[in-house]
Amino acid sequence: MLNNNEKVFGIGLSKTGTKSLSKALKILGYKTVHFPLIRTNVEEAEYNLDILENYDAIADIPTAGLFPHLDIRYPKSKFILTIRNKEDWLNSCERYFGIKDLLRKEEGTIHLAVLVQKYLREHRMSIFFK
C-alpha cells in the first residue's frame, strides 16, 4: 500500500490499545505486524528493521523506543501514539503480565512503573507519561 519510505508506526506502550490499532490498520489495508520481533541484541540495543521491507505498519514495543530513529530512516512516515491513564495501564499490565508485585511500589522493591519511567527518561520519551 505504501512505498518503502512511507510507513505507519504505532508507538504506544503495550496495553495502550496497540493491538486494536494494528487491527484497524489491517482493516484499512495496511500490511501490519503487532509486536514485531526486531530485537537482535537487547542489552546492546541492536535492532533489525528488515521486517519493514515487507510491511507497511508495525506497532507496540519495541517500536515505541525507536521512533526517533524510525523518523530519520522513514521521513514520510506517520506515527500514532496510543495512550492510557497511568493507573488503568498499571492495572491492565498487572492482569496481563501477572506480575502484580513488580507493578506496585513496595518497600525495598523496584516496580515496573519505575523501570518504565526510567527507560523513557533515558530515551527522552517523556511523551508517554506526564
Summary of the structure (lengths in Angstrom):
residues: 130
radius of gyration: 15.4
end to end distance: 35.2
largest distance: 51.3
contacts: 352
relative contact order: 0.19
helix: 42%
strand: 15%
